[in-house]
Amino acid sequence: MAHDADAGKASKHWLWLLLLPWIAMVWVPSYNRIEPTLWDFPFFYWYQLLWVLLSALITALVYQKTKNRNKADAGGSQGGAR
């Protein structure tokens, strides 16, 4: 039982990765410029589109690393409203 609690704490650390896309988008002065362009798209636009893809990858990674903890939490609660 104690081993399950340690695994849950370890998997919670993966949730901190979800802050990366948020910080990247909230800190607008870091990408509020035109250069460098990529295929004639200003940096302002392609940077944000890149973070859409990166956010999806980060979210998938965090989900994979934390889904076992979620199954353990749900499996422990028997009964309830149906």
N, C-alpha and C positions, 0 to 999 in steps of 0.2 A: 504494500500500500504506500509506503514512504517513497518507493521508487517511482510510482506514478506521479506523486507530487513534485519530485525533482524533474521529471520529464516535462511536466506542465510549465514549470518555471523556465526551463531551458527553451521551450518552444515559444514562450511569450516574448523573448528577446527578438525574435524574428519580426515582430510587429513594429519595431522601431524603423525598419526599412520603409514602411509606408509613409514616413515623414519626408523622405527624399523628394518625391514628386511634388509634394505640397510646398516645401521650401523652394524648390526650383521655380515654381510658378508664382509664388507670392513675392519673391525678391525680383521684382520687375526691372530695376535698374541694371541688373546683370545681363539682361538680354534686350534692352530697349535701344537697339541700334540697327543699322541697315547692313553693314559689312560684318562678316564675310557673307557673300551671297552663295547660294547653292542652286544651280540650274535657274538662275535669274530670280530666285525667291530671296527676299531679304532675310537676314538672320532672325529677326523678330518672329517671322512666321514659321520657318523650318525648325527653329529651336522648340517652339511649342508643339509642333507636330511630332518631333522626335520624342518629346516627353509623353505624348499619348501612347506611343509604342513601348517606351521604357516603363511607363506606369503599369501597362498590362502585364509585362514580363515580371515586374517586381511583385505585383499582386498575385500572379500565378505562383511565384516562388514562395511567397509568404503563406499562401493557402496550402501548398503542398507540405510545407514544414510544420504547419500548425493544425492540420486536419485530424491527426491522430489524437491530439488533445481534445478537440471538439467531440470526437466520437466517444472518448472516455467519459467526458462530462455528461453527454446525453445518455450513455448506457447506464449510468449510475442512478438515474431517476426513473424508477418504475412506477407505473400508475399515473394518476393525474386525470385531468379532464379529457374526455375522448369525444 
